[in-house]
Amino acid sequence: MCRRRHNYNLRHSFASLLLADGRQPLYVAEQLGHSPAVLHDTYAHLFAEYADRRQVDPEHEIDRAREQAS
């Protein structure tokens, strides 16, 4: 039996993967069209789980994106 997938499942997976990758909560909220407060209320359980993971350095990511664009 194939379980039906819903858009919510995809959104939740997307948000979870971004947070697991160390993306900043504000970035994740913007990607989902949420306010930071809604993101926190919905995904608060993940913040503690991923607290010890590598954080993304925004300046490094910007520099890397600029290099790839040129």
N, CA, C and O atoms as a MOPAC input file, in Angstrom:
PM7 MOZYME 1SCF
protein

 N      0.84200 1    -1.17400 1     0.00000 1
 C      0.00000 1     0.00000 1     0.00000 1
 C      0.89200 1     1.24500 1     0.00000 1
 O      1.80000 1     1.36000 1     0.82400 1
 N      0.64300 1     2.14100 1    -0.89100 1
 C      1.43100 1     3.35400 1    -1.01700 1
 C      0.78800 1     4.46400 1    -0.18100 1
 O     -0.38200 1     4.80200 1    -0.36000 1
 N      1.56600 1     5.00700 1     0.71500 1
 C      1.05700 1     6.09200 1     1.54700 1
 C      0.99000 1     7.38500 1     0.74000 1
 O      1.93900 1     7.72400 1     0.03200 1
 N     -0.09400 1     8.08900 1     0.83800 1
 C     -0.26900 1     9.34300 1     0.09400 1
 C      0.59400 1    10.44100 1     0.70700 1
 O      0.61900 1    10.61800 1     1.92500 1
 N      1.28500 1    11.15900 1    -0.13400 1
 C      2.12100 1    12.26900 1     0.30000 1
 C      1.33600 1    13.55800 1     0.16700 1
 O      0.58900 1    13.74400 1    -0.79300 1
 N      1.50400 1    14.42600 1     1.11200 1
 C      0.82800 1    15.71800 1     1.09400 1
 C      1.86200 1    16.82800 1     0.97200 1
 O      3.02700 1    16.64000 1     1.32400 1
 N      1.43800 1    17.97400 1     0.47900 1
 C      2.35000 1    19.11200 1     0.36200 1
 C      2.98400 1    19.45800 1     1.69300 1
 O      4.15000 1    19.84800 1     1.74000 1
 N      2.23300 1    19.32200 1     2.77900 1
 C      2.78700 1    19.63000 1     4.09400 1
 C      4.01800 1    18.77400 1     4.37800 1
 O      5.00300 1    19.26100 1     4.93200 1
 N      3.96100 1    17.50400 1     4.00000 1
 C      5.10300 1    16.61900 1     4.22900 1
 C      6.34800 1    17.12600 1     3.50100 1
 O      7.45700 1    17.08200 1     4.03400 1
 N      6.14400 1    17.60700 1     2.27600 1
 C      7.27200 1    18.13400 1     1.50700 1
 C      7.82300 1    19.40300 1     2.14000 1
 O      9.03800 1    19.57700 1     2.23400 1
 N      6.92700 1    20.29600 1     2.57800 1
 C      7.35800 1    21.54000 1     3.22600 1
 C      8.11400 1    21.24300 1     4.51600 1
 O      9.14400 1    21.85300 1     4.80500 1
 N      7.58400 1    20.29400 1     5.28700 1
 C      8.22900 1    19.93300 1     6.55200 1
 C      9.60500 1    19.33400 1     6.29400 1
 O     10.56300 1    19.65000 1     7.00000 1
 N      9.70900 1    18.48100 1     5.29700 1
 C     11.01000 1    17.89500 1     4.95500 1
 C     11.98500 1    18.96500 1     4.49000 1
 O     13.15300 1    18.95800 1     4.87900 1
 N     11.50900 1    19.87800 1     3.66400 1
 C     12.34300 1    20.97500 1     3.17200 1
 C     12.87500 1    21.80600 1     4.33200 1
 O     14.07200 1    22.08200 1     4.41000 1
 N     11.98600 1    22.20000 1     5.22800 1
 C     12.40600 1    22.99400 1     6.38700 1
 C     13.37300 1    22.21600 1     7.26500 1
 O     14.38600 1    22.75600 1     7.70900 1
 N     13.06900 1    20.97200 1     7.51200 1
 C     13.92800 1    20.14500 1     8.36100 1
 C     15.31900 1    19.98500 1     7.76200 1
 O     16.31800 1    20.05100 1     8.47800 1
 N     15.38700 1    19.77400 1     6.44600 1
 C     16.68200 1    19.61500 1     5.78700 1
 C     17.48600 1    20.91300 1     5.82200 1
 O     18.69700 1    20.88500 1     6.03600 1
 N     16.82500 1    22.03900 1     5.61300 1
 C     17.53200 1    23.32800 1     5.69200 1
 C     18.08100 1    23.56100 1     7.09600 1
 O     19.22900 1    23.97700 1     7.25300 1
 N     17.27400 1    23.29600 1     8.10600 1
 C     17.73400 1    23.48100 1     9.48400 1
 C     18.85300 1    22.49900 1     9.82200 1
 O     19.81700 1    22.86300 1    10.49500 1
 N     18.72900 1    21.26500 1     9.35900 1
 C     19.77700 1    20.26500 1     9.60900 1
 C     21.08100 1    20.65400 1     8.94100 1
 O     22.16000 1    20.31000 1     9.42200 1
 N     20.97900 1    21.38100 1     7.81900 1
 C     22.16200 1    21.83100 1     7.09400 1
 C     22.79500 1    23.06600 1     7.73200 1
 O     23.84000 1    23.53800 1     7.28300 1
 N     22.15500 1    23.58500 1     8.78300 1
 C     22.72900 1    24.72900 1     9.48100 1
 C     22.27000 1    26.06700 1     8.94800 1
 O     22.85900 1    27.09600 1     9.27900 1
 N     21.23800 1    26.07600 1     8.13500 1
 C     20.72700 1    27.35100 1     7.61300 1
 C     20.13500 1    28.16600 1     8.74800 1
 O     19.59100 1    27.62300 1     9.70900 1
 N     20.24900 1    29.46700 1     8.61700 1
 C     19.73600 1    30.36700 1     9.63800 1
 C     18.20400 1    30.30700 1     9.66100 1
 O     17.57500 1    30.22200 1     8.60700 1
 N     17.60500 1    30.35100 1    10.85200 1
 C     16.14100 1    30.28700 1    10.94600 1
 C     15.42500 1    31.36800 1    10.13400 1
 O     14.37300 1    31.10000 1     9.55300 1
 N     15.96800 1    32.56300 1    10.08400 1
 C     15.33700 1    33.62000 1     9.30200 1
 C     15.29100 1    33.23700 1     7.82300 1
 O     14.28300 1    33.46500 1     7.15500 1
 N     16.36900 1    32.66000 1     7.31500 1
 C     16.40900 1    32.20900 1     5.92500 1
 C     15.34900 1    31.13600 1     5.68200 1
 O     14.62500 1    31.18200 1     4.68800 1
 N     15.26600 1    30.17400 1     6.59400 1
 C     14.30300 1    29.08500 1     6.44500 1
 C     12.87900 1    29.64000 1     6.47700 1
 O     12.03100 1    29.23800 1     5.68000 1
 N     12.62400 1    30.55600 1     7.39600 1
 C     11.29500 1    31.16300 1     7.48900 1
 C     10.93200 1    31.86700 1     6.19200 1
 O      9.80700 1    31.74100 1     5.70900 1
 N     11.87300 1    32.60200 1     5.62900 1
 C     11.61800 1    33.30700 1     4.37200 1
 C     11.34100 1    32.33000 1     3.24100 1
 O     10.46200 1    32.57500 1     2.41400 1
 N     12.07800 1    31.22900 1     3.19200 1
 C     11.86400 1    30.23600 1     2.14400 1
 C     10.46800 1    29.62200 1     2.21400 1
 O      9.87400 1    29.28300 1     1.19000 1
 N      9.95600 1    29.48400 1     3.42900 1
 C      8.64200 1    28.87200 1     3.62000 1
 C      7.50400 1    29.88400 1     3.58100 1
 O      6.33300 1    29.50600 1     3.54100 1
 N      7.84500 1    31.16800 1     3.59300 1
 C      6.81200 1    32.19100 1     3.65000 1
 C      6.22700 1    32.35300 1     5.04000 1
 O      5.09500 1    32.81100 1     5.19800 1
 N      7.01100 1    31.97200 1     6.05500 1
 C      6.59100 1    32.09200 1     7.45000 1
 C      7.25300 1    33.30400 1     8.08800 1
 O      8.24400 1    33.82800 1     7.58000 1
 N      6.69600 1    33.73300 1     9.19400 1
 C      7.41400 1    34.67000 1    10.05100 1
 C      8.35800 1    33.82400 1    10.90100 1
 O      8.13400 1    32.62300 1    11.05800 1
 N      9.41800 1    34.43500 1    11.45500 1
 C     10.30300 1    33.66800 1    12.33800 1
 C      9.54400 1    33.05400 1    13.52500 1
 O      9.88800 1    31.96400 1    13.98200 1
 N      8.52000 1    33.74700 1    14.02100 1
 C      7.75000 1    33.22100 1    15.15700 1
 C      7.00700 1    31.94000 1    14.78200 1
 O      6.97500 1    30.98400 1    15.55700 1
 N      6.40800 1    31.92500 1    13.58800 1
 C      5.69100 1    30.72200 1    13.13200 1
 C      6.68400 1    29.57900 1    12.93000 1
 O      6.40700 1    28.43700 1    13.29500 1
 N      7.83700 1    29.89200 1    12.34900 1
 C      8.85900 1    28.85600 1    12.16500 1
 C      9.25000 1    28.26100 1    13.51000 1
 O      9.31900 1    27.04100 1    13.65900 1
 N      9.50400 1    29.11800 1    14.48100 1
 C      9.91100 1    28.63200 1    15.80200 1
 C      8.81600 1    27.78100 1    16.43500 1
 O      9.09700 1    26.71500 1    16.98200 1
 N      7.57600 1    28.24400 1    16.36600 1
 C      6.48600 1    27.47900 1    16.97200 1
 C      6.30300 1    26.12200 1    16.30100 1
 O      5.98700 1    25.13500 1    16.96600 1
 N      6.49900 1    26.07200 1    14.99800 1
 C      6.27800 1    24.83500 1    14.25300 1
 C      7.44600 1    23.86600 1    14.35200 1
 O      7.24900 1    22.65300 1    14.42600 1
 N      8.66500 1    24.40100 1    14.35400 1
 C      9.85400 1    23.54100 1    14.28400 1
 C     10.74300 1    23.64500 1    15.51600 1
 O     11.92800 1    23.31800 1    15.44400 1
 N     10.20400 1    24.08800 1    16.63300 1
 C     10.99700 1    24.26100 1    17.84900 1
 C     11.70400 1    22.96600 1    18.26300 1
 O     12.81800 1    23.00300 1    18.78400 1
 N     11.06100 1    21.84300 1    18.03200 1
 C     11.65400 1    20.56200 1    18.41200 1
 C     12.96000 1    20.29700 1    17.66500 1
 O     13.81300 1    19.55900 1    18.15700 1
 N     13.12100 1    20.89300 1    16.48000 1
 C     14.33100 1    20.66200 1    15.70600 1
 C     15.49700 1    21.54700 1    16.16300 1
 O     16.65800 1    21.16100 1    16.02700 1
 N     15.19200 1    22.72700 1    16.70200 1
 C     16.26500 1    23.62800 1    17.11700 1
 C     17.15700 1    22.96800 1    18.16500 1
 O     18.38100 1    23.05700 1    18.07300 1
 N     16.57400 1    22.32000 1    19.14200 1
 C     17.36400 1    21.63600 1    20.17400 1
 C     18.11000 1    20.44200 1    19.57600 1
 O     19.26400 1    20.18500 1    19.92100 1
 N     17.44500 1    19.72300 1    18.68500 1
 C     18.06000 1    18.54300 1    18.07300 1
 C     19.28100 1    18.89900 1    17.23200 1
 O     20.26100 1    18.15500 1    17.20800 1
 N     19.22000 1    20.03900 1    16.54100 1
 C     20.29400 1    20.43300 1    15.63800 1
 C     21.24100 1    21.47000 1    16.23700 1
 O     22.09700 1    21.99700 1    15.52600 1
 N     21.10900 1    21.76900 1    17.50500 1
 C     21.88900 1    22.84200 1    18.12500 1
 C     23.39800 1    22.61500 1    18.02900 1
 O     24.15700 1    23.58000 1    17.94000 1
 N     23.84000 1    21.37400 1    18.04400 1
 C     25.27600 1    21.10000 1    18.02700 1
 C     25.83100 1    20.92500 1    16.61700 1
 O     27.01300 1    20.62200 1    16.45500 1
 N     25.01200 1    21.10700 1    15.61600 1
 C     25.47500 1    20.95900 1    14.23100 1
 C     26.19300 1    22.20400 1    13.74700 1
 O     26.06500 1    23.28500 1    14.32000 1
 N     26.94100 1    22.02600 1    12.69100 1
 C     27.68400 1    23.11300 1    12.06900 1
 C     26.73700 1    24.20100 1    11.60800 1
 O     25.71300 1    23.92100 1    10.98500 1
 N     27.07600 1    25.43300 1    11.91200 1
 C     26.29200 1    26.57400 1    11.44900 1
 C     26.90800 1    27.10500 1    10.16700 1
 O     28.12400 1    27.05200 1     9.98600 1
 N     26.08200 1    27.60700 1     9.29400 1
 C     26.53800 1    28.16800 1     8.03400 1
 C     27.03300 1    29.58800 1     8.28900 1
 O     26.35900 1    30.38300 1     8.94500 1
 N     28.20900 1    29.89600 1     7.76700 1
 C     28.75500 1    31.24800 1     7.86700 1
 C     28.19400 1    32.06500 1     6.70600 1
 O     28.57100 1    31.83200 1     5.55800 1
 N     27.30100 1    33.01500 1     6.98000 1
 C     26.66000 1    33.75600 1     5.89000 1
 C     27.65000 1    34.46400 1     4.97200 1
 O     27.46700 1    34.45600 1     3.75500 1
 N     28.68900 1    35.07300 1     5.52400 1
 C     29.66000 1    35.78200 1     4.68500 1
 C     30.37200 1    34.82100 1     3.73800 1
 O     30.59100 1    35.14500 1     2.57000 1
 N     30.72600 1    33.66500 1     4.23000 1
 C     31.37500 1    32.66400 1     3.38400 1
 C     30.43900 1    32.22200 1     2.25600 1
 O     30.86000 1    32.08700 1     1.10800 1
 N     29.16700 1    31.99900 1     2.59400 1
 C     28.18900 1    31.57000 1     1.58600 1
 C     27.98800 1    32.65200 1     0.52200 1
 O     27.85000 1    32.34100 1    -0.66200 1
 N     27.97100 1    33.90400 1     0.93600 1
 C     27.81900 1    35.00200 1    -0.02500 1
 C     29.03300 1    35.06300 1    -0.94400 1
 O     28.88600 1    35.18900 1    -2.15900 1
 N     30.22300 1    34.97500 1    -0.37300 1
 C     31.44700 1    34.99100 1    -1.18300 1
 C     31.45700 1    33.82100 1    -2.16500 1
 O     31.82300 1    33.98700 1    -3.32900 1
 N     31.06000 1    32.64700 1    -1.69900 1
 C     31.03500 1    31.45600 1    -2.55000 1
 C     30.04100 1    31.62700 1    -3.70400 1
 O     30.33300 1    31.25200 1    -4.84000 1
 N     28.87400 1    32.19200 1    -3.41000 1
 C     27.86700 1    32.42500 1    -4.44100 1
 C     28.35500 1    33.43700 1    -5.46300 1
 O     28.10300 1    33.28300 1    -6.65800 1
 N     29.04700 1    34.46300 1    -5.00900 1
 C     29.58800 1    35.48200 1    -5.93100 1
 C     30.63000 1    34.86400 1    -6.85700 1
 O     30.67600 1    35.17100 1    -8.04900 1
 N     31.47200 1    33.98700 1    -6.29500 1
 C     32.50000 1    33.33300 1    -7.11900 1
 C     31.85600 1    32.44000 1    -8.17600 1
 O     32.31500 1    32.39800 1    -9.31800 1
 N     30.80000 1    31.73200 1    -7.80400 1
 C     30.13200 1    30.84900 1    -8.75000 1
 C     29.40500 1    31.63300 1    -9.83100 1
 O     29.27000 1    31.15800 1   -10.95900 1
 N     28.93400 1    32.83800 1    -9.49300 1
 C     28.18500 1    33.64500 1   -10.45400 1
 C     29.10500 1    34.32200 1   -11.47500 1
 O     28.67000 1    34.68200 1   -12.56900 1
 N     30.37200 1    34.48900 1   -11.11100 1
 C     31.26000 1    35.18400 1   -12.06300 1
 C     32.10600 1    34.24400 1   -12.88600 1
 O     32.89300 1    34.69000 1   -13.72000 1

